[in-house]
Amino acid sequence: METIKKYRKDNLKVIWDPKKCIHAGICVKTLPKVYDPKATPWITPENASVEDLKSQINACPSGALSYQES
């Protein structure tokens, strides 16, 4: 059973829900240094600015990626 994964960058929590993911690849194309499906973990938010992460997450067509600020 897949669970929701959370990754942190400063005050931003990146949330990935694999059940919603349609594998459109926009995340990988937009921020390849953050999203690498061949790596573990496949999301490394420290490789981009908070603003770039938020912009890319807002473009996720399935809603599988979201974020929380704290």
PDB file of N, CA, C, O and CB in Angstrom:
ATOM      1  N   MET A   1       0.838  -1.189   0.000  1.00  0.00           N
ATOM      2  CA  MET A   1       0.000   0.000   0.000  1.00  0.00           C
ATOM      3  C   MET A   1       0.881   1.251   0.000  1.00  0.00           C
ATOM      4  O   MET A   1       1.746   1.414   0.861  1.00  0.00           O
ATOM      5  CB  MET A   1      -0.952  -0.001   1.221  1.00  0.00           C
ATOM      6  N   GLU A   2       0.652   2.118  -0.965  1.00  0.00           N
ATOM      7  CA  GLU A   2       1.433   3.342  -1.051  1.00  0.00           C
ATOM      8  C   GLU A   2       0.870   4.372  -0.076  1.00  0.00           C
ATOM      9  O   GLU A   2      -0.340   4.479   0.119  1.00  0.00           O
ATOM     10  CB  GLU A   2       1.432   3.897  -2.498  1.00  0.00           C
ATOM     11  N   THR A   3       1.769   5.110   0.518  1.00  0.00           N
ATOM     12  CA  THR A   3       1.347   6.140   1.451  1.00  0.00           C
ATOM     13  C   THR A   3       1.791   7.498   0.951  1.00  0.00           C
ATOM     14  O   THR A   3       2.662   7.604   0.088  1.00  0.00           O
ATOM     15  CB  THR A   3       1.906   5.873   2.852  1.00  0.00           C
ATOM     16  N   ILE A   4       1.185   8.527   1.499  1.00  0.00           N
ATOM     17  CA  ILE A   4       1.553   9.893   1.147  1.00  0.00           C
ATOM     18  C   ILE A   4       2.946  10.176   1.694  1.00  0.00           C
ATOM     19  O   ILE A   4       3.241   9.872   2.850  1.00  0.00           O
ATOM     20  CB  ILE A   4       0.515  10.921   1.701  1.00  0.00           C
ATOM     21  N   LYS A   5       3.794  10.753   0.864  1.00  0.00           N
ATOM     22  CA  LYS A   5       5.169  11.073   1.243  1.00  0.00           C
ATOM     23  C   LYS A   5       5.290  12.580   1.452  1.00  0.00           C
ATOM     24  O   LYS A   5       4.649  13.373   0.762  1.00  0.00           O
ATOM     25  CB  LYS A   5       6.177  10.580   0.160  1.00  0.00           C
ATOM     26  N   LYS A   6       6.129  12.958   2.422  1.00  0.00           N
ATOM     27  CA  LYS A   6       6.345  14.377   2.721  1.00  0.00           C
ATOM     28  C   LYS A   6       7.838  14.669   2.744  1.00  0.00           C
ATOM     29  O   LYS A   6       8.635  13.893   3.270  1.00  0.00           O
ATOM     30  CB  LYS A   6       5.693  14.768   4.076  1.00  0.00           C
ATOM     31  N   TYR A   7       8.195  15.807   2.160  1.00  0.00           N
ATOM     32  CA  TYR A   7       9.582  16.240   2.071  1.00  0.00           C
ATOM     33  C   TYR A   7       9.639  17.698   2.495  1.00  0.00           C
ATOM     34  O   TYR A   7       8.716  18.458   2.203  1.00  0.00           O
ATOM     35  CB  TYR A   7      10.155  16.043   0.627  1.00  0.00           C
ATOM     36  N   ARG A   8      10.712  18.108   3.183  1.00  0.00           N
ATOM     37  CA  ARG A   8      10.778  19.469   3.711  1.00  0.00           C
ATOM     38  C   ARG A   8      11.893  20.279   3.064  1.00  0.00           C
ATOM     39  O   ARG A   8      12.990  19.785   2.805  1.00  0.00           O
ATOM     40  CB  ARG A   8      10.976  19.436   5.214  1.00  0.00           C
ATOM     41  N   LYS A   9      11.567  21.545   2.814  1.00  0.00           N
ATOM     42  CA  LYS A   9      12.553  22.551   2.363  1.00  0.00           C
ATOM     43  C   LYS A   9      12.240  23.818   3.140  1.00  0.00           C
ATOM     44  O   LYS A   9      11.228  24.468   2.879  1.00  0.00           O
ATOM     45  CB  LYS A   9      12.493  22.801   0.776  1.00  0.00           C
ATOM     46  N   ASP A  10      13.078  24.173   4.071  1.00  0.00           N
ATOM     47  CA  ASP A  10      12.866  25.341   4.921  1.00  0.00           C
ATOM     48  C   ASP A  10      11.480  25.270   5.573  1.00  0.00           C
ATOM     49  O   ASP A  10      11.187  24.327   6.309  1.00  0.00           O
ATOM     50  CB  ASP A  10      13.016  26.649   4.100  1.00  0.00           C
ATOM     51  N   ASN A  11      10.638  26.257   5.305  1.00  0.00           N
ATOM     52  CA  ASN A  11       9.295  26.263   5.916  1.00  0.00           C
ATOM     53  C   ASN A  11       8.231  25.663   4.989  1.00  0.00           C
ATOM     54  O   ASN A  11       7.034  25.838   5.216  1.00  0.00           O
ATOM     55  CB  ASN A  11       8.897  27.695   6.292  1.00  0.00           C
ATOM     56  N   LEU A  12       8.670  24.964   3.956  1.00  0.00           N
ATOM     57  CA  LEU A  12       7.738  24.374   2.988  1.00  0.00           C
ATOM     58  C   LEU A  12       7.779  22.853   3.096  1.00  0.00           C
ATOM     59  O   LEU A  12       8.849  22.245   3.093  1.00  0.00           O
ATOM     60  CB  LEU A  12       8.082  24.825   1.540  1.00  0.00           C
ATOM     61  N   LYS A  13       6.607  22.258   3.192  1.00  0.00           N
ATOM     62  CA  LYS A  13       6.494  20.805   3.195  1.00  0.00           C
ATOM     63  C   LYS A  13       5.889  20.389   1.858  1.00  0.00           C
ATOM     64  O   LYS A  13       4.752  20.748   1.552  1.00  0.00           O
ATOM     65  CB  LYS A  13       5.623  20.295   4.404  1.00  0.00           C
ATOM     66  N   VAL A  14       6.644  19.632   1.059  1.00  0.00           N
ATOM     67  CA  VAL A  14       6.184  19.104  -0.223  1.00  0.00           C
ATOM     68  C   VAL A  14       5.498  17.776   0.057  1.00  0.00           C
ATOM     69  O   VAL A  14       6.064  16.897   0.707  1.00  0.00           O
ATOM     70  CB  VAL A  14       7.372  18.936  -1.247  1.00  0.00           C
ATOM     71  N   ILE A  15       4.277  17.638  -0.440  1.00  0.00           N
ATOM     72  CA  ILE A  15       3.483  16.438  -0.194  1.00  0.00           C
ATOM     73  C   ILE A  15       3.201  15.760  -1.524  1.00  0.00           C
ATOM     74  O   ILE A  15       2.756  16.402  -2.475  1.00  0.00           O
ATOM     75  CB  ILE A  15       2.158  16.779   0.548  1.00  0.00           C
ATOM     76  N   TRP A  16       3.463  14.450  -1.586  1.00  0.00           N
ATOM     77  CA  TRP A  16       3.208  13.665  -2.800  1.00  0.00           C
ATOM     78  C   TRP A  16       2.269  12.521  -2.467  1.00  0.00           C
ATOM     79  O   TRP A  16       2.547  11.705  -1.588  1.00  0.00           O
ATOM     80  CB  TRP A  16       4.533  13.124  -3.410  1.00  0.00           C
ATOM     81  N   ASP A  17       1.154  12.474  -3.180  1.00  0.00           N
ATOM     82  CA  ASP A  17       0.175  11.395  -3.021  1.00  0.00           C
ATOM     83  C   ASP A  17       0.251  10.504  -4.256  1.00  0.00           C
ATOM     84  O   ASP A  17      -0.319  10.841  -5.294  1.00  0.00           O
ATOM     85  CB  ASP A  17      -1.281  11.962  -2.820  1.00  0.00           C
ATOM     86  N   PRO A  18       0.954   9.361  -4.159  1.00  0.00           N
ATOM     87  CA  PRO A  18       1.149   8.519  -5.342  1.00  0.00           C
ATOM     88  C   PRO A  18      -0.146   7.989  -5.946  1.00  0.00           C
ATOM     89  O   PRO A  18      -0.181   7.680  -7.138  1.00  0.00           O
ATOM     90  CB  PRO A  18       2.029   7.365  -4.991  1.00  0.00           C
ATOM     91  N   LYS A  19      -1.201   7.876  -5.163  1.00  0.00           N
ATOM     92  CA  LYS A  19      -2.477   7.379  -5.703  1.00  0.00           C
ATOM     93  C   LYS A  19      -3.096   8.361  -6.699  1.00  0.00           C
ATOM     94  O   LYS A  19      -3.869   7.959  -7.568  1.00  0.00           O
ATOM     95  CB  LYS A  19      -3.465   7.112  -4.561  1.00  0.00           C
ATOM     96  N   LYS A  20      -2.759   9.643  -6.575  1.00  0.00           N
ATOM     97  CA  LYS A  20      -3.308  10.662  -7.480  1.00  0.00           C
ATOM     98  C   LYS A  20      -2.432  10.883  -8.712  1.00  0.00           C
ATOM     99  O   LYS A  20      -2.880  11.458  -9.704  1.00  0.00           O
ATOM    100  CB  LYS A  20      -3.479  11.978  -6.737  1.00  0.00           C
ATOM    101  N   CYS A  21      -1.198  10.429  -8.645  1.00  0.00           N
ATOM    102  CA  CYS A  21      -0.226  10.730  -9.699  1.00  0.00           C
ATOM    103  C   CYS A  21      -0.616  10.072 -11.022  1.00  0.00           C
ATOM    104  O   CYS A  21      -0.883   8.871 -11.074  1.00  0.00           O
ATOM    105  CB  CYS A  21       1.173  10.270  -9.279  1.00  0.00           C
ATOM    106  N   ILE A  22      -0.644  10.874 -12.093  1.00  0.00           N
ATOM    107  CA  ILE A  22      -0.939  10.360 -13.436  1.00  0.00           C
ATOM    108  C   ILE A  22       0.334  10.277 -14.290  1.00  0.00           C
ATOM    109  O   ILE A  22       0.262   9.968 -15.480  1.00  0.00           O
ATOM    110  CB  ILE A  22      -1.985  11.255 -14.132  1.00  0.00           C
ATOM    111  N   HIS A  23       1.483  10.548 -13.693  1.00  0.00           N
ATOM    112  CA  HIS A  23       2.790  10.447 -14.348  1.00  0.00           C
ATOM    113  C   HIS A  23       2.873  11.308 -15.612  1.00  0.00           C
ATOM    114  O   HIS A  23       3.403  10.883 -16.639  1.00  0.00           O
ATOM    115  CB  HIS A  23       3.085   8.995 -14.697  1.00  0.00           C
ATOM    116  N   ALA A  24       2.338  12.524 -15.510  1.00  0.00           N
ATOM    117  CA  ALA A  24       2.411  13.460 -16.632  1.00  0.00           C
ATOM    118  C   ALA A  24       3.847  13.912 -16.874  1.00  0.00           C
ATOM    119  O   ALA A  24       4.196  14.284 -17.994  1.00  0.00           O
ATOM    120  CB  ALA A  24       1.512  14.676 -16.375  1.00  0.00           C
ATOM    121  N   GLY A  25       4.668  13.886 -15.855  1.00  0.00           N
ATOM    122  CA  GLY A  25       6.085  14.222 -16.013  1.00  0.00           C
ATOM    123  C   GLY A  25       6.402  15.697 -15.973  1.00  0.00           C
ATOM    124  O   GLY A  25       7.550  16.084 -16.192  1.00  0.00           O
ATOM    125  N   ILE A  26       5.423  16.527 -15.702  1.00  0.00           N
ATOM    126  CA  ILE A  26       5.666  17.973 -15.667  1.00  0.00           C
ATOM    127  C   ILE A  26       6.666  18.318 -14.571  1.00  0.00           C
ATOM    128  O   ILE A  26       7.519  19.185 -14.760  1.00  0.00           O
ATOM    129  CB  ILE A  26       4.347  18.742 -15.447  1.00  0.00           C
ATOM    130  N   CYS A  27       6.567  17.651 -13.438  1.00  0.00           N
ATOM    131  CA  CYS A  27       7.497  17.925 -12.342  1.00  0.00           C
ATOM    132  C   CYS A  27       8.932  17.641 -12.772  1.00  0.00           C
ATOM    133  O   CYS A  27       9.830  18.445 -12.521  1.00  0.00           O
ATOM    134  CB  CYS A  27       7.136  17.085 -11.105  1.00  0.00           C
ATOM    135  N   VAL A  28       9.146  16.506 -13.415  1.00  0.00           N
ATOM    136  CA  VAL A  28      10.492  16.102 -13.843  1.00  0.00           C
ATOM    137  C   VAL A  28      11.021  17.058 -14.906  1.00  0.00           C
ATOM    138  O   VAL A  28      12.193  17.431 -14.878  1.00  0.00           O
ATOM    139  CB  VAL A  28      10.484  14.653 -14.384  1.00  0.00           C
ATOM    140  N   LYS A  29      10.163  17.455 -15.844  1.00  0.00           N
ATOM    141  CA  LYS A  29      10.590  18.371 -16.916  1.00  0.00           C
ATOM    142  C   LYS A  29      10.871  19.765 -16.377  1.00  0.00           C
ATOM    143  O   LYS A  29      11.790  20.438 -16.847  1.00  0.00           O
ATOM    144  CB  LYS A  29       9.521  18.447 -18.013  1.00  0.00           C
ATOM    145  N   THR A  30      10.092  20.204 -15.399  1.00  0.00           N
ATOM    146  CA  THR A  30      10.235  21.564 -14.872  1.00  0.00           C
ATOM    147  C   THR A  30      11.424  21.683 -13.924  1.00  0.00           C
ATOM    148  O   THR A  30      12.209  22.626 -14.024  1.00  0.00           O
ATOM    149  CB  THR A  30       8.958  21.985 -14.153  1.00  0.00           C
ATOM    150  N   LEU A  31      11.557  20.740 -13.016  1.00  0.00           N
ATOM    151  CA  LEU A  31      12.634  20.788 -12.014  1.00  0.00           C
ATOM    152  C   LEU A  31      13.354  19.429 -11.947  1.00  0.00           C
ATOM    153  O   LEU A  31      13.183  18.690 -10.978  1.00  0.00           O
ATOM    154  CB  LEU A  31      12.061  21.172 -10.609  1.00  0.00           C
ATOM    155  N   PRO A  32      14.148  19.102 -12.959  1.00  0.00           N
ATOM    156  CA  PRO A  32      14.803  17.784 -12.983  1.00  0.00           C
ATOM    157  C   PRO A  32      15.793  17.560 -11.846  1.00  0.00           C
ATOM    158  O   PRO A  32      16.092  16.412 -11.515  1.00  0.00           O
ATOM    159  CB  PRO A  32      15.515  17.605 -14.287  1.00  0.00           C
ATOM    160  N   LYS A  33      16.310  18.631 -11.239  1.00  0.00           N
ATOM    161  CA  LYS A  33      17.238  18.455 -10.114  1.00  0.00           C
ATOM    162  C   LYS A  33      16.490  18.137  -8.823  1.00  0.00           C
ATOM    163  O   LYS A  33      17.100  17.709  -7.843  1.00  0.00           O
ATOM    164  CB  LYS A  33      18.094  19.716  -9.924  1.00  0.00           C
ATOM    165  N   VAL A  34      15.172  18.344  -8.815  1.00  0.00           N
ATOM    166  CA  VAL A  34      14.348  18.041  -7.644  1.00  0.00           C
ATOM    167  C   VAL A  34      13.669  16.686  -7.805  1.00  0.00           C
ATOM    168  O   VAL A  34      13.654  15.876  -6.878  1.00  0.00           O
ATOM    169  CB  VAL A  34      13.294  19.141  -7.424  1.00  0.00           C
ATOM    170  N   TYR A  35      13.107  16.446  -8.988  1.00  0.00           N
ATOM    171  CA  TYR A  35      12.316  15.234  -9.231  1.00  0.00           C
ATOM    172  C   TYR A  35      13.081  14.273 -10.131  1.00  0.00           C
ATOM    173  O   TYR A  35      13.249  14.526 -11.324  1.00  0.00           O
ATOM    174  CB  TYR A  35      10.953  15.588  -9.865  1.00  0.00           C
ATOM    175  N   ASP A  36      13.542  13.172  -9.552  1.00  0.00           N
ATOM    176  CA  ASP A  36      14.283  12.167 -10.301  1.00  0.00           C
ATOM    177  C   ASP A  36      13.682  10.799  -9.974  1.00  0.00           C
ATOM    178  O   ASP A  36      13.985  10.224  -8.929  1.00  0.00           O
ATOM    179  CB  ASP A  36      15.817  12.214  -9.960  1.00  0.00           C
ATOM    180  N   PRO A  37      12.819  10.268 -10.873  1.00  0.00           N
ATOM    181  CA  PRO A  37      12.142   9.013 -10.582  1.00  0.00           C
ATOM    182  C   PRO A  37      13.072   7.819 -10.387  1.00  0.00           C
ATOM    183  O   PRO A  37      12.649   6.788  -9.864  1.00  0.00           O
ATOM    184  CB  PRO A  37      11.195   8.710 -11.672  1.00  0.00           C
ATOM    185  N   LYS A  38      14.327   7.944 -10.800  1.00  0.00           N
ATOM    186  CA  LYS A  38      15.274   6.837 -10.640  1.00  0.00           C
ATOM    187  C   LYS A  38      16.032   6.901  -9.316  1.00  0.00           C
ATOM    188  O   LYS A  38      16.752   5.967  -8.963  1.00  0.00           O
ATOM    189  CB  LYS A  38      16.262   6.835 -11.790  1.00  0.00           C
ATOM    190  N   ALA A  39      15.871   7.996  -8.591  1.00  0.00           N
ATOM    191  CA  ALA A  39      16.615   8.171  -7.338  1.00  0.00           C
ATOM    192  C   ALA A  39      15.749   7.812  -6.133  1.00  0.00           C
ATOM    193  O   ALA A  39      14.524   7.729  -6.232  1.00  0.00           O
ATOM    194  CB  ALA A  39      17.121   9.620  -7.211  1.00  0.00           C
ATOM    195  N   THR A  40      16.405   7.604  -5.005  1.00  0.00           N
ATOM    196  CA  THR A  40      15.718   7.388  -3.738  1.00  0.00           C
ATOM    197  C   THR A  40      16.340   8.309  -2.706  1.00  0.00           C
ATOM    198  O   THR A  40      17.534   8.174  -2.438  1.00  0.00           O
ATOM    199  CB  THR A  40      15.801   5.895  -3.287  1.00  0.00           C
ATOM    200  N   PRO A  41      15.606   9.231  -2.114  1.00  0.00           N
ATOM    201  CA  PRO A  41      14.216   9.551  -2.452  1.00  0.00           C
ATOM    202  C   PRO A  41      14.155  10.246  -3.801  1.00  0.00           C
ATOM    203  O   PRO A  41      15.130  10.856  -4.241  1.00  0.00           O
ATOM    204  CB  PRO A  41      13.574  10.439  -1.363  1.00  0.00           C
ATOM    205  N   TRP A  42      13.008  10.150  -4.452  1.00  0.00           N
ATOM    206  CA  TRP A  42      12.906  10.700  -5.806  1.00  0.00           C
ATOM    207  C   TRP A  42      12.641  12.198  -5.801  1.00  0.00           C
ATOM    208  O   TRP A  42      12.780  12.850  -6.837  1.00  0.00           O
ATOM    209  CB  TRP A  42      11.808   9.993  -6.574  1.00  0.00           C
ATOM    210  N   ILE A  43      12.260  12.758  -4.652  1.00  0.00           N
ATOM    211  CA  ILE A  43      12.056  14.203  -4.520  1.00  0.00           C
ATOM    212  C   ILE A  43      13.118  14.751  -3.567  1.00  0.00           C
ATOM    213  O   ILE A  43      13.205  14.325  -2.415  1.00  0.00           O
ATOM    214  CB  ILE A  43      10.607  14.533  -4.000  1.00  0.00           C
ATOM    215  N   THR A  44      13.925  15.699  -4.054  1.00  0.00           N
ATOM    216  CA  THR A  44      14.931  16.357  -3.228  1.00  0.00           C
ATOM    217  C   THR A  44      14.693  17.867  -3.300  1.00  0.00           C
ATOM    218  O   THR A  44      15.318  18.560  -4.102  1.00  0.00           O
ATOM    219  CB  THR A  44      16.386  15.987  -3.697  1.00  0.00           C
ATOM    220  N   PRO A  45      13.791  18.371  -2.462  1.00  0.00           N
ATOM    221  CA  PRO A  45      13.397  19.772  -2.551  1.00  0.00           C
ATOM    222  C   PRO A  45      14.519  20.756  -2.241  1.00  0.00           C
ATOM    223  O   PRO A  45      14.415  21.934  -2.583  1.00  0.00           O
ATOM    224  CB  PRO A  45      12.263  20.024  -1.627  1.00  0.00           C
ATOM    225  N   GLU A  46      15.583  20.295  -1.602  1.00  0.00           N
ATOM    226  CA  GLU A  46      16.698  21.198  -1.312  1.00  0.00           C
ATOM    227  C   GLU A  46      17.398  21.671  -2.581  1.00  0.00           C
ATOM    228  O   GLU A  46      18.214  22.591  -2.526  1.00  0.00           O
ATOM    229  CB  GLU A  46      17.699  20.512  -0.400  1.00  0.00           C
ATOM    230  N   ASN A  47      17.093  21.060  -3.715  1.00  0.00           N
ATOM    231  CA  ASN A  47      17.737  21.427  -4.988  1.00  0.00           C
ATOM    232  C   ASN A  47      17.016  22.532  -5.747  1.00  0.00           C
ATOM    233  O   ASN A  47      17.329  22.777  -6.912  1.00  0.00           O
ATOM    234  CB  ASN A  47      17.833  20.218  -5.869  1.00  0.00           C
ATOM    235  N   ALA A  48      16.053  23.210  -5.111  1.00  0.00           N
ATOM    236  CA  ALA A  48      15.349  24.329  -5.761  1.00  0.00           C
ATOM    237  C   ALA A  48      14.924  25.326  -4.693  1.00  0.00           C
ATOM    238  O   ALA A  48      14.897  25.010  -3.504  1.00  0.00           O
ATOM    239  CB  ALA A  48      14.105  23.826  -6.575  1.00  0.00           C
ATOM    240  N   SER A  49      14.597  26.521  -5.133  1.00  0.00           N
ATOM    241  CA  SER A  49      14.103  27.530  -4.194  1.00  0.00           C
ATOM    242  C   SER A  49      12.656  27.212  -3.815  1.00  0.00           C
ATOM    243  O   SER A  49      11.957  26.494  -4.529  1.00  0.00           O
ATOM    244  CB  SER A  49      14.208  28.957  -4.808  1.00  0.00           C
ATOM    245  N   VAL A  50      12.229  27.750  -2.699  1.00  0.00           N
ATOM    246  CA  VAL A  50      10.845  27.562  -2.254  1.00  0.00           C
ATOM    247  C   VAL A  50       9.881  28.092  -3.303  1.00  0.00           C
ATOM    248  O   VAL A  50       8.861  27.461  -3.580  1.00  0.00           O
ATOM    249  CB  VAL A  50      10.603  28.264  -0.900  1.00  0.00           C
ATOM    250  N   GLU A  51      10.189  29.239  -3.887  1.00  0.00           N
ATOM    251  CA  GLU A  51       9.297  29.827  -4.898  1.00  0.00           C
ATOM    252  C   GLU A  51       9.204  28.944  -6.140  1.00  0.00           C
ATOM    253  O   GLU A  51       8.120  28.774  -6.698  1.00  0.00           O
ATOM    254  CB  GLU A  51       9.787  31.230  -5.292  1.00  0.00           C
ATOM    255  N   ASP A  52      10.336  28.378  -6.578  1.00  0.00           N
ATOM    256  CA  ASP A  52      10.309  27.473  -7.733  1.00  0.00           C
ATOM    257  C   ASP A  52       9.513  26.213  -7.417  1.00  0.00           C
ATOM    258  O   ASP A  52       8.767  25.719  -8.263  1.00  0.00           O
ATOM    259  CB  ASP A  52      11.738  27.100  -8.160  1.00  0.00           C
ATOM    260  N   LEU A  53       9.671  25.693  -6.208  1.00  0.00           N
ATOM    261  CA  LEU A  53       8.909  24.503  -5.806  1.00  0.00           C
ATOM    262  C   LEU A  53       7.409  24.785  -5.820  1.00  0.00           C
ATOM    263  O   LEU A  53       6.627  23.998  -6.352  1.00  0.00           O
ATOM    264  CB  LEU A  53       9.344  24.030  -4.404  1.00  0.00           C
ATOM    265  N   LYS A  54       7.016  25.914  -5.232  1.00  0.00           N
ATOM    266  CA  LYS A  54       5.589  26.255  -5.182  1.00  0.00           C
ATOM    267  C   LYS A  54       5.017  26.436  -6.580  1.00  0.00           C
ATOM    268  O   LYS A  54       3.911  25.976  -6.863  1.00  0.00           O
ATOM    269  CB  LYS A  54       5.370  27.529  -4.360  1.00  0.00           C
ATOM    270  N   SER A  55       5.761  27.101  -7.452  1.00  0.00           N
ATOM    271  CA  SER A  55       5.306  27.320  -8.822  1.00  0.00           C
ATOM    272  C   SER A  55       5.109  25.996  -9.552  1.00  0.00           C
ATOM    273  O   SER A  55       4.098  25.801 -10.227  1.00  0.00           O
ATOM    274  CB  SER A  55       6.305  28.198  -9.583  1.00  0.00           C
ATOM    275  N   GLN A  56       6.073  25.085  -9.418  1.00  0.00           N
ATOM    276  CA  GLN A  56       5.977  23.787 -10.083  1.00  0.00           C
ATOM    277  C   GLN A  56       4.835  22.968  -9.503  1.00  0.00           C
ATOM    278  O   GLN A  56       4.080  22.356 -10.258  1.00  0.00           O
ATOM    279  CB  GLN A  56       7.297  23.017  -9.957  1.00  0.00           C
ATOM    280  N   ILE A  57       4.689  22.940  -8.193  1.00  0.00           N
ATOM    281  CA  ILE A  57       3.626  22.164  -7.553  1.00  0.00           C
ATOM    282  C   ILE A  57       2.256  22.667  -7.996  1.00  0.00           C
ATOM    283  O   ILE A  57       1.341  21.872  -8.210  1.00  0.00           O
ATOM    284  CB  ILE A  57       3.751  22.237  -6.020  1.00  0.00           C
ATOM    285  N   ASN A  58       2.114  23.971  -8.132  1.00  0.00           N
ATOM    286  CA  ASN A  58       0.839  24.536  -8.590  1.00  0.00           C
ATOM    287  C   ASN A  58       0.506  24.114 -10.014  1.00  0.00           C
ATOM    288  O   ASN A  58      -0.655  24.180 -10.418  1.00  0.00           O
ATOM    289  CB  ASN A  58       0.876  26.055  -8.503  1.00  0.00           C
ATOM    290  N   ALA A  59       1.511  23.676 -10.787  1.00  0.00           N
ATOM    291  CA  ALA A  59       1.296  23.241 -12.175  1.00  0.00           C
ATOM    292  C   ALA A  59       1.006  21.748 -12.290  1.00  0.00           C
ATOM    293  O   ALA A  59       0.772  21.256 -13.393  1.00  0.00           O
ATOM    294  CB  ALA A  59       2.509  23.580 -13.015  1.00  0.00           C
ATOM    295  N   CYS A  60       1.016  21.027 -11.191  1.00  0.00           N
ATOM    296  CA  CYS A  60       0.780  19.581 -11.225  1.00  0.00           C
ATOM    297  C   CYS A  60      -0.659  19.310 -11.664  1.00  0.00           C
ATOM    298  O   CYS A  60      -1.596  19.712 -10.974  1.00  0.00           O
ATOM    299  CB  CYS A  60       1.059  18.937  -9.832  1.00  0.00           C
ATOM    300  N   PRO A  61      -0.850  18.628 -12.809  1.00  0.00           N
ATOM    301  CA  PRO A  61      -2.211  18.467 -13.350  1.00  0.00           C
ATOM    302  C   PRO A  61      -3.110  17.531 -12.553  1.00  0.00           C
ATOM    303  O   PRO A  61      -4.333  17.647 -12.626  1.00  0.00           O
ATOM    304  CB  PRO A  61      -2.128  17.966 -14.745  1.00  0.00           C
ATOM    305  N   SER A  62      -2.532  16.613 -11.798  1.00  0.00           N
ATOM    306  CA  SER A  62      -3.357  15.636 -11.080  1.00  0.00           C
ATOM    307  C   SER A  62      -3.638  16.026  -9.641  1.00  0.00           C
ATOM    308  O   SER A  62      -4.535  15.471  -9.006  1.00  0.00           O
ATOM    309  CB  SER A  62      -2.691  14.296 -11.103  1.00  0.00           C
ATOM    310  N   GLY A  63      -2.876  16.979  -9.126  1.00  0.00           N
ATOM    311  CA  GLY A  63      -3.003  17.307  -7.713  1.00  0.00           C
ATOM    312  C   GLY A  63      -2.244  16.355  -6.815  1.00  0.00           C
ATOM    313  O   GLY A  63      -2.396  16.403  -5.594  1.00  0.00           O
ATOM    314  N   ALA A  64      -1.427  15.489  -7.398  1.00  0.00           N
ATOM    315  CA  ALA A  64      -0.640  14.543  -6.598  1.00  0.00           C
ATOM    316  C   ALA A  64       0.404  15.266  -5.759  1.00  0.00           C
ATOM    317  O   ALA A  64       0.767  14.804  -4.678  1.00  0.00           O
ATOM    318  CB  ALA A  64       0.042  13.513  -7.505  1.00  0.00           C
ATOM    319  N   LEU A  65       0.883  16.394  -6.255  1.00  0.00           N
ATOM    320  CA  LEU A  65       1.833  17.216  -5.513  1.00  0.00           C
ATOM    321  C   LEU A  65       1.090  18.389  -4.899  1.00  0.00           C
ATOM    322  O   LEU A  65       0.295  19.055  -5.562  1.00  0.00           O
ATOM    323  CB  LEU A  65       2.988  17.710  -6.430  1.00  0.00           C
ATOM    324  N   SER A  66       1.356  18.630  -3.633  1.00  0.00           N
ATOM    325  CA  SER A  66       0.808  19.795  -2.956  1.00  0.00           C
ATOM    326  C   SER A  66       1.854  20.261  -1.946  1.00  0.00           C
ATOM    327  O   SER A  66       2.904  19.637  -1.791  1.00  0.00           O
ATOM    328  CB  SER A  66      -0.570  19.469  -2.259  1.00  0.00           C
ATOM    329  N   TYR A  67       1.559  21.348  -1.271  1.00  0.00           N
ATOM    330  CA  TYR A  67       2.500  21.823  -0.258  1.00  0.00           C
ATOM    331  C   TYR A  67       1.768  22.486   0.891  1.00  0.00           C
ATOM    332  O   TYR A  67       0.625  22.926   0.768  1.00  0.00           O
ATOM    333  CB  TYR A  67       3.503  22.796  -0.871  1.00  0.00           C
ATOM    334  N   GLN A  68       2.465  22.542   2.006  1.00  0.00           N
ATOM    335  CA  GLN A  68       2.013  23.268   3.186  1.00  0.00           C
ATOM    336  C   GLN A  68       3.144  24.155   3.636  1.00  0.00           C
ATOM    337  O   GLN A  68       4.311  23.768   3.587  1.00  0.00           O
ATOM    338  CB  GLN A  68       1.563  22.305   4.324  1.00  0.00           C
ATOM    339  N   GLU A  69       2.794  25.345   4.076  1.00  0.00           N
ATOM    340  CA  GLU A  69       3.807  26.236   4.630  1.00  0.00           C
ATOM    341  C   GLU A  69       3.656  26.262   6.141  1.00  0.00           C
ATOM    342  O   GLU A  69       2.541  26.255   6.664  1.00  0.00           O
ATOM    343  CB  GLU A  69       3.688  27.670   4.034  1.00  0.00           C
ATOM    344  N   SER A  70       4.786  26.290   6.838  1.00  0.00           N
ATOM    345  CA  SER A  70       4.729  26.338   8.304  1.00  0.00           C
ATOM    346  C   SER A  70       5.746  27.300   8.864  1.00  0.00           C
ATOM    347  O   SER A  70       5.836  27.464  10.080  1.00  0.00           O
ATOM    348  CB  SER A  70       4.953  24.958   8.893  1.00  0.00           C
TER     349      SER A  70
END
